[in-house]
Amino acid sequence: MEIERTLHMVGGDGKDSYATNSRLSMKAIMETKPVLCKAIEGVFASLSSPAPAKIVIADLGCSSGPNTLLVVSGVIGMISTSGYPKMMELQFFLNDLPGNDFNYVFRSLQQLADRKEGLLEPPYYIAGLPGSFYTRLFPCQSVHLFHSSYALMWRSKVPEELSSGVHLNKGNIYIGKSTPSHVVKLFQKKFKEDFSLFLTLRQEELVSGGRMVLTFLGRKSSQMLAHGDVGTMWELLAQALQILVQKGHVNEEDLTTFNLPYYAPSVDEVTELIEESGLFDVEHTGVFESSWDPHDDSKSNGDAVADCARSADSIANCSIRAVIKPLITDHFGESIVDELFQVYVPLVAKHLEKGRAMYPVIVVSLKGRLQKLDTPAGSPYSVLFL
Ligand SMILES: C[S@@+](CC[C@H](N)C(=O)[O-])C[C@H]1O[C@@H](n2cnc3c(N)ncnc32)[C@H](O)[C@@H]1O
């Protein structure tokens, strides 16, 4: 599976699209707004004097839909109220993989210009930036603020040993109860490689005092199956695929070779890798729980679900389908998608009889550190801010 081509949310603004079905992640963007606001204050406090004429902000894994604009308008609003230096301009880069519906993003930008905030805003310029955030995206020391929401649980690829068939994760598409421990370690190893690389690349691109606010699905505990329902939703989707195998509508071999390029890390795994890298100071770490049902705004935990069928339909056909359909279509063909989700909904509904399906979300805010470079002794450039 070539992730850079196949991984993207459903484009456009139709019934299945991410634009129509992104309320789940919209809630996380709202929840993490105070953290982003603090990071912006931090960027301004760290600016050299005289202040630069331009601030560069990048949203990594921006997708297409209202959330893309929500992040941009949120940042513009926060900067507008922060007493930004006169004459300052903002440059936004909206990054995602090349398969993202950038045309939709570009078409929707006019809505930003049309909104009336009533505040004096700095001039802003917006550009799309296709490419994987597991590669270098920007010149050295050119970005003041990175933001990324609901994207970093996606891996750069499925672990090679799984995609090549050296090891199998039979009956699963991610880490499930029957996943062998050596396969769990492969997912874990891929996360470590990807996240360490991500930190190194971004630190190279950040200006001195630059900040990075990252929000992604994770686990509260280091126990592998303590995912809340992060893992359960994928286990239930694997069960639905197994039912299609039994019906002869999906080839068993196709199911065996399908694994998600995904890993929801624990808070400890994340903070250990940040510390190990030595590249960032952690300014904030937090975890909050969110319901898989995008229309469930209740804050209390463990409640019974009033209407399991309706809630299951929202989870399956809004939260999961808009995200996973392109990967399913690429691997199994488009013809199975409707039947797969028809089978999936009752499995999710049965699961909801136990209570609301919740998952943990990790948010970290990082500040780039002063780095010592390996340069010849006595060089005037032996200490640089990266
Ligand atoms: C669930 S969407 C989140 C979109 C948006 N940030 C939000 O909060 O609604 C995750 C996005 O991350 C993108 N993504 C995943 N891996 C990526 C990578 N390596 N580089 C760039 N974007 C990536 C996906 O294509 C997808 O559009």
The ligand as a Tripos MOL2 file, in Angstrom:
@<TRIPOS>MOLECULE
LIG
   27    29     1     0     0
SMALL
NO_CHARGES

@<TRIPOS>ATOM
      1 C1         -8.5110   12.9860   10.4310 C.3       1 LIG1
      2 S1         -7.8110   14.0970    9.2840 S.3       1 LIG1
      3 C2         -7.6480   15.5390   10.2890 C.3       1 LIG1
      4 C3         -7.8560   16.7720    9.4970 C.3       1 LIG1
      5 C4         -7.8820   18.0880   10.2680 C.3       1 LIG1
      6 N1         -6.5930   18.3850   10.8300 N.3       1 LIG1
      7 C5         -8.9280   18.0700   11.3520 C.2       1 LIG1
      8 O1         -8.5580   18.2140   12.5220 O.co2     1 LIG1
      9 O2        -10.0990   17.9220   11.0360 O.co2     1 LIG1
     10 C6         -6.0880   13.5610    9.2010 C.3       1 LIG1
     11 C7         -5.3600   14.1770    8.0300 C.3       1 LIG1
     12 O3         -3.9610   13.9050    8.1720 O.3       1 LIG1
     13 C8         -3.4470   13.6540    6.8890 C.3       1 LIG1
     14 N2         -2.1730   12.9390    6.9930 N.ar      1 LIG1
     15 C9         -1.9570   11.6870    7.4520 C.ar      1 LIG1
     16 N3         -0.6570   11.3690    7.3500 N.ar      1 LIG1
     17 C10        -0.0370   12.4520    6.8070 C.ar      1 LIG1
     18 C11         1.3040   12.7340    6.4460 C.ar      1 LIG1
     19 N4          2.2750   11.8250    6.6010 N.pl3     1 LIG1
     20 N5          1.5960   13.9460    5.9340 N.ar      1 LIG1
     21 C12         0.6260   14.8850    5.7520 C.ar      1 LIG1
     22 N6         -0.6760   14.6640    6.0800 N.ar      1 LIG1
     23 C13        -1.0090   13.4600    6.5890 C.ar      1 LIG1
     24 C14        -4.5530   12.8430    6.2140 C.3       1 LIG1
     25 O4         -4.4110   12.8380    4.8100 O.3       1 LIG1
     26 C15        -5.7910   13.5800    6.6910 C.3       1 LIG1
     27 O5         -6.1980   14.5720    5.8050 O.3       1 LIG1
@<TRIPOS>BOND
     1     1     2 1
     2     2     3 1
     3     2    10 1
     4     3     4 1
     5     4     5 1
     6     5     6 1
     7     5     7 1
     8     7     8 2
     9     7     9 1
    10    10    11 1
    11    11    12 1
    12    11    26 1
    13    12    13 1
    14    13    14 1
    15    13    24 1
    16    14    15 ar
    17    14    23 ar
    18    15    16 ar
    19    16    17 ar
    20    17    18 ar
    21    17    23 ar
    22    18    19 1
    23    18    20 ar
    24    20    21 ar
    25    21    22 ar
    26    22    23 ar
    27    24    25 1
    28    24    26 1
    29    26    27 1
@<TRIPOS>SUBSTRUCTURE
     1 LIG1         1 GROUP 0 **** ****
